[in-house]
Amino acid sequence: MLDRRATLVLMGATALGGSALGSGAAFAWEKVDEALKAAIAGPQRNPASVARDAARHPYESLVFWGLKPKQTVIELSPGGGYWTDILAPYAKATGGTYIAGVADLGNPALSEGARKGRAAFEAKYADKAVFGDIAYANFGPKSAPLGPPGSADLVITARNIHNWLGGGMLDKVMADVFAVLKPGGLLGVEEHRADPLPQAEGAPTGYMSTAFVVAAAEKAGFKLAAKSEINANPKDDKDHPFGVWTLPPVRQSAPRGQPADPNFDHKPYDSVGESDRMTLRFVKPR
């Protein structure tokens, strides 16, 4: 049975591709996606990622974002591959395409560390028998388009938006995502939620205001289709000495650039668990 926290607040007819439900109505889940269940349960997943499923709700989140068989799905800044471990095998099994938006090799200013990080990521997912033919898109502050206009069904970004606030990058990202999506295509967002606190300039704690994120997407032309409380955590008061990174899984114990503090008491922050997060779905109007 699916988690009842996945009840949605629907924002108009676009939330269901034309089926109108009033605001606050409960969403009737579609037929269980067995291929997605199999990908989530697969042996290719990192055990450390599996241990986080109770906090990240992979099945509910991906269904909410609109994942379906045979789609072209782009994930921006996939990091350690929490979602890649699921999305790539799922695309392989269902006749879809998974594209990872990773370090921009076309940027001459790209750091050597970023180049090595991309190389390591590609090596990790080189087994086509498990992950299929993963495609790669250069992604960064000066990168070219993510793909041909109108070529993607779904773009996902998880816990990244707070990193895109400088130098106009957030506007660029939203515009690039809007361009690559088909009309009716979807943008799925997971981000640390500052609410009810206001948006802090530069998001130094890693938390973002929902209104700020929605406004950034709408500026690019998106419409908010739905919100979900799948990844809500009411225990998170957003008041931590090292921002959201004090919480699991990072568990930071000292200012950045300084050695970890062996005397730091992690217990009160571990008891919170992972952050309170907004989970949003945007649509590119037809």
ABEGO torsion letter per residue (X at the ends): XBBAAABBBBAEAAAAGGBBBBBGBBBBBBBBBAAAAAAAABAABBAAAAAAAAAAGAAAAAAAAGBBBGBBBBBBGAEAGAAAAAAAAAAAAAGBBBBBBBBBAABAABBAAAAAAAAAAAAAAABAAAAEBBBBBBBEAABBBAEBBGABABBBBBGAAAAAABGGAAAAAAAAAAAABBBGBBBBBBBBBAOABBBBBGGAAGBBBAAAAAAAAAAAGBBBABBBAAABBAABAGBBAAEAAABOAAGBABBBGBBBBAABBAAAAAAAEBBBBBBBBBBBBX
